[in-house]
Amino acid sequence: MGKAMAVSAITMVIIMVVTWLISLAIKNASIVDITWGLGFAITSWVLALTIDGDSTRQSLLAFMVGLWGLRLGTYLAKRNLGHGEDWRYKLMRKKRGPKFGLISLATVFGLQGALMFIVSLPVMFGNSDSTPGVGPIAVIGIMVWAVGFLFEAIGDWQLARFIRDSSNAGKVMQTGLWSLTRHPNYFGNALLWWGIGIVAAETGSGAIGLIGPVVMTYLLLKVSGVPMLEHSMNKRREGYAEYATRTSMFIPRLPKKA
């Protein structure tokens, strides 16, 4: 496990430092959001290639994390590139002035790298254990991951299609999966990481890695996911408050009747 942690840490440091250097060159710290998913994918592949463990489980984890990370990174790249720096980083840049470049190494890129390391714990444990085969617990994890992946991917696709329609300008997305939860993409993100954690937990020692999905869920529910978007949508979208009264914030359920 020590080797897996060391390999992961080194890989993530390289990824974040390179991303930081690029952000300095283009004066856009928003690219860290694109690197978030891709960083997980790259790290999972590096672990599968360098750590001794059960090859079946290693390949499974590399596929699960890799597919999620590639999809998310590609989606965010298409959505964000060419639209300037995100308002959050613009605000930080304005507040910190000329020092922002250096400060961002720790407060933006270093922080996200540290969180990436913690969330990736189940991948490290799953790669390190040589217990053979993929049993019933892992199958449950795969199914949980699949539901989460579909929720996130379909939710993002539905929202992107909604935004592309100019007649929806200023309106609130509330159909499809968005009628079941106000944040289907965040719910899916959390759920798929629980699936990854369950796959790793089949090894026994890998249960410690469930810290990863706990942290991911907490971040989405209490820190940078739902709270920030809820605050923004309440200010920018007329009718969002009414939508919120009948639609679950996170866990999907049928909407309440008006």
C-alpha angles and dihedrals in degrees: 000000000000092000092049091052092048093048091048093048093049092046093049093047090053092047094049096043091050090048090049092052090051090049090054091051095050096031093233121117091181091089087079087076090058091047091052096078095031090052092059091048095050092046093051091052093047090051092050090053099044108032126079111233144105105324094209093056091042092053091046093052092044089053095046096046094035096052092047094046094047093048094047094044092048092047093050092045091054091046100043110029113097094020099090130243120330114259092244093061092040088057092049091046091052092048096047097038118189090354093063094092094060095035091052090061088071105024098043112017099026093046094049090047091053092049090047089055093052095045090049093059094105090053090053093048093044092052095046099052116087094199102136129240139009112271138185095289090055090049089056089049091052091052092048090049092049093053091047093047092051092048092052096042096043092043091053091046093050092049093047091051090048093051093048090061105086091205088069094060109138093006129121120248105234108148133089113013088348088071090061099045134006090228111034092157093054092044090051092048092054094044096051091052089053086054090053090048092051092052090053092043091064088079091064097229088056089071086083086066090069083089084081099063090040090058093043091051092047092050092050095045102037112018128025104357124049100012096054094044094045091053092047095046093048089056099041106034123064110216095026093114091056090047089051094054093062102030126073114249096222121342110067119249137148111282120258117254115259 
